[in-house]
Amino acid sequence: MPLLIWFKLLEIFIIPEFIIQVDLDEYIPFLPIFVIPYLLWFVYIFFGCLYTGFKSKENFYKLIFFLGAGMAVAYIIYMIFPNGQNLRTAPAQAQNDVFSALIRLIHATDSSTNVCPSVHVINAFAVDAALRHTSPFCKKRVLRYLSFIFFILVCMSTVFTKQHSIFDVYCGLLVGGLIYIPLYKLELNWPARFGESLRQN
């Protein structure tokens, strides 16, 4: 809840000073069908929290920490480096298919500010990491592949729906990687211990 309030305040008060766009964005087509993985991201986050919550308290607390830390880092960057984008100006407005209609609805409810790094990318990174370290999910190759493929589809969806620049994706992956390394490669378990202490109290 505090993170949601923080984001809403940023949406209200942050005025972009930097427009995020790179040359490669000009070559990325508008593909409305990618609104499907973009919206299924919400289901993916919910599933990741539910699955790890039932299967591994340690990985559940790591996931919650990853999600919270990732969003906090992103919001701090938005405050220090107020940014936005102008990529969504045309394509979705001209088409009448159901996917374009969904994208217009997203555009109407989600402003084009506070885009770099992409929270969609950071959070999808967090869920994929948690699932790939949680048994029995991690022992099933097909499930690991499906999770990773969906993670990639989410990253692609952010640019094919013109919600983000490819640069936002790169920065989201960088933030995710910086959180992933201490949590999973260095195997720091204090988020799990902290979560358990909160639950017991």
Wavefront OBJ file of the C-alpha trace (Angstrom):
o trace
v 0.000 0.000 0.000
v 2.730 2.618 0.789
v 4.343 1.843 -2.594
v 1.013 2.342 -4.372
v 0.482 5.685 -2.628
v 4.066 6.675 -3.469
v 3.492 5.870 -7.151
v 0.192 7.773 -7.260
v 1.881 10.831 -5.753
v 4.640 10.599 -8.356
v 2.013 10.428 -11.102
v 0.401 13.583 -9.741
v 3.436 15.702 -8.947
v 6.284 14.561 -11.204
v 6.668 16.615 -14.373
v 8.985 14.908 -16.892
v 12.185 16.756 -17.634
v 13.718 13.986 -19.750
v 12.020 12.262 -22.684
v 13.223 8.670 -22.980
v 13.699 7.541 -26.553
v 16.494 5.926 -28.546
v 16.965 5.395 -32.279
v 16.023 1.716 -32.016
v 12.516 2.682 -30.868
v 11.814 3.995 -34.363
v 12.240 0.484 -35.788
v 10.050 -1.307 -33.226
v 6.553 -1.818 -34.693
v 3.284 -1.285 -32.876
v 1.834 -4.781 -32.316
v -1.463 -4.539 -30.425
v -1.658 -8.270 -29.708
v 1.186 -7.828 -27.209
v -1.294 -6.174 -24.881
v -2.132 -9.758 -23.831
v 1.181 -10.496 -22.047
v 1.255 -6.876 -20.889
v -2.022 -7.378 -18.992
v -1.317 -10.983 -17.995
v 1.648 -9.550 -16.088
v -0.787 -8.837 -13.239
v -1.809 -12.510 -13.153
v 1.855 -13.552 -13.292
v 2.711 -11.417 -10.252
v -0.273 -12.793 -8.335
v 0.580 -16.383 -9.291
v 4.235 -15.946 -8.272
v 3.297 -14.615 -4.845
v 0.653 -17.312 -4.337
v 2.859 -20.194 -5.481
v 5.936 -19.245 -3.481
v 3.743 -18.428 -0.492
v 2.473 -22.002 -0.440
v 5.661 -23.772 -1.503
v 8.575 -21.855 0.043
v 8.402 -19.178 2.699
v 12.043 -18.303 2.058
v 11.463 -17.629 -1.632
v 8.170 -15.888 -0.900
v 9.917 -13.358 1.333
v 12.702 -12.981 -1.215
v 10.091 -12.296 -3.887
v 8.313 -9.718 -1.743
v 11.643 -8.043 -1.018
v 12.568 -8.108 -4.731
v 9.234 -6.566 -5.731
v 9.393 -3.900 -3.022
v 13.048 -3.030 -3.532
v 12.666 -2.934 -7.313
v 9.727 -0.559 -7.195
v 11.389 1.618 -4.539
v 14.541 1.946 -6.648
v 12.438 2.799 -9.699
v 10.456 5.440 -7.813
v 13.613 7.036 -6.436
v 14.975 7.228 -9.977
v 11.723 8.850 -11.130
v 12.176 11.496 -8.430
v 15.839 12.168 -9.212
v 15.488 11.790 -12.974
v 11.879 12.801 -13.854
v 11.158 11.126 -17.146
v 8.457 10.347 -19.670
v 7.972 9.264 -23.266
v 6.241 10.343 -26.482
v 6.096 6.971 -28.195
v 2.397 6.323 -27.768
v 1.258 9.292 -29.866
v -0.273 7.633 -32.920
v -0.679 3.919 -33.616
v -3.255 2.801 -31.057
v -5.573 5.678 -31.911
v -6.025 4.686 -35.539
v -6.999 1.016 -35.213
v -10.354 -0.446 -34.206
v -9.409 -3.975 -33.140
v -10.020 -5.133 -29.579
v -6.310 -5.158 -28.715
v -5.866 -1.522 -29.757
v -8.970 -0.644 -27.749
v -7.385 -2.224 -24.672
v -4.194 -0.247 -25.265
v -6.186 2.984 -25.551
v -7.774 2.131 -22.209
v -4.323 1.598 -20.687
v -3.118 4.880 -22.148
v -6.133 6.647 -20.652
v -5.489 5.310 -17.150
v -1.669 5.187 -17.113
v 0.187 8.369 -17.943
v 3.308 8.460 -20.108
v 5.419 9.640 -17.158
v 7.650 7.642 -14.797
v 8.671 5.061 -17.374
v 12.409 4.455 -16.912
v 13.181 1.924 -15.523
v 10.183 -0.230 -16.386
v 8.442 -1.633 -13.304
v 6.781 -4.209 -15.565
v 10.231 -5.573 -16.402
v 11.572 -5.441 -12.826
v 8.583 -7.262 -11.355
v 8.500 -9.911 -14.080
v 12.221 -10.485 -13.415
v 11.409 -10.899 -9.705
v 8.669 -13.492 -10.277
v 10.684 -15.531 -12.773
v 13.648 -15.581 -10.370
v 11.471 -16.713 -7.463
v 9.726 -19.454 -9.429
v 13.004 -20.774 -10.857
v 14.308 -21.195 -7.291
v 11.169 -22.729 -5.783
v 10.603 -26.485 -5.687
v 8.854 -28.330 -7.286
v 8.492 -25.610 -9.975
v 12.241 -25.359 -10.489
v 12.545 -29.124 -11.057
v 10.231 -29.094 -14.090
v 12.108 -27.926 -17.164
v 8.933 -27.110 -19.095
v 7.684 -24.839 -16.322
v 11.044 -23.073 -16.070
v 11.034 -22.467 -19.811
v 7.431 -21.246 -19.786
v 8.154 -18.794 -16.974
v 11.250 -17.456 -18.720
v 9.432 -17.169 -22.055
v 6.630 -15.253 -20.401
v 9.186 -12.969 -18.730
v 10.628 -12.223 -22.177
v 7.140 -11.680 -23.621
v 6.422 -9.131 -20.890
v 9.623 -7.270 -21.759
v 8.651 -7.331 -25.444
v 5.105 -6.226 -24.678
v 6.280 -3.005 -23.077
v 7.849 -1.831 -26.333
v 5.431 -3.364 -28.862
v 2.507 -1.619 -27.133
v 4.489 1.639 -27.075
v 4.267 1.806 -23.297
v 8.043 1.999 -22.990
v 11.242 2.709 -24.843
v 13.682 -0.162 -25.262
v 15.947 1.869 -22.980
v 13.376 1.480 -20.174
v 13.621 -2.278 -20.633
v 17.419 -2.243 -20.434
v 17.274 -0.179 -17.248
v 14.615 -2.459 -15.764
v 16.814 -5.484 -16.427
v 19.768 -3.680 -14.856
v 17.821 -2.858 -11.679
v 16.488 -6.421 -11.551
v 19.959 -7.855 -11.992
v 21.396 -5.715 -9.212
v 18.757 -7.063 -6.825
v 18.905 -10.633 -8.130
v 22.634 -11.099 -7.521
v 22.671 -10.612 -3.724
v 19.362 -12.455 -3.262
v 20.034 -15.549 -5.328
v 23.691 -15.688 -6.340
v 25.160 -14.580 -3.009
v 22.241 -16.310 -1.247
v 21.608 -13.630 1.334
v 18.756 -15.008 3.421
v 18.020 -12.030 5.669
v 14.796 -11.114 3.775
v 13.415 -14.552 4.651
v 14.565 -14.305 8.273
v 13.121 -10.805 8.555
v 9.820 -11.976 7.063
v 9.621 -14.893 9.472
v 10.270 -12.618 12.444
v 7.472 -10.292 11.331
v 5.088 -13.236 10.946
v 5.906 -14.565 14.396
v 5.393 -11.164 15.993
l 1 2 3 4 5 6 7 8 9 10 11 12 13 14 15 16 17 18 19 20 21 22 23 24 25 26 27 28 29 30 31 32 33 34 35 36 37 38 39 40 41 42 43 44 45 46 47 48 49 50 51 52 53 54 55 56 57 58 59 60 61 62 63 64 65 66 67 68 69 70 71 72 73 74 75 76 77 78 79 80 81 82 83 84 85 86 87 88 89 90 91 92 93 94 95 96 97 98 99 100 101 102 103 104 105 106 107 108 109 110 111 112 113 114 115 116 117 118 119 120 121 122 123 124 125 126 127 128 129 130 131 132 133 134 135 136 137 138 139 140 141 142 143 144 145 146 147 148 149 150 151 152 153 154 155 156 157 158 159 160 161 162 163 164 165 166 167 168 169 170 171 172 173 174 175 176 177 178 179 180 181 182 183 184 185 186 187 188 189 190 191 192 193 194 195 196 197 198 199 200 201
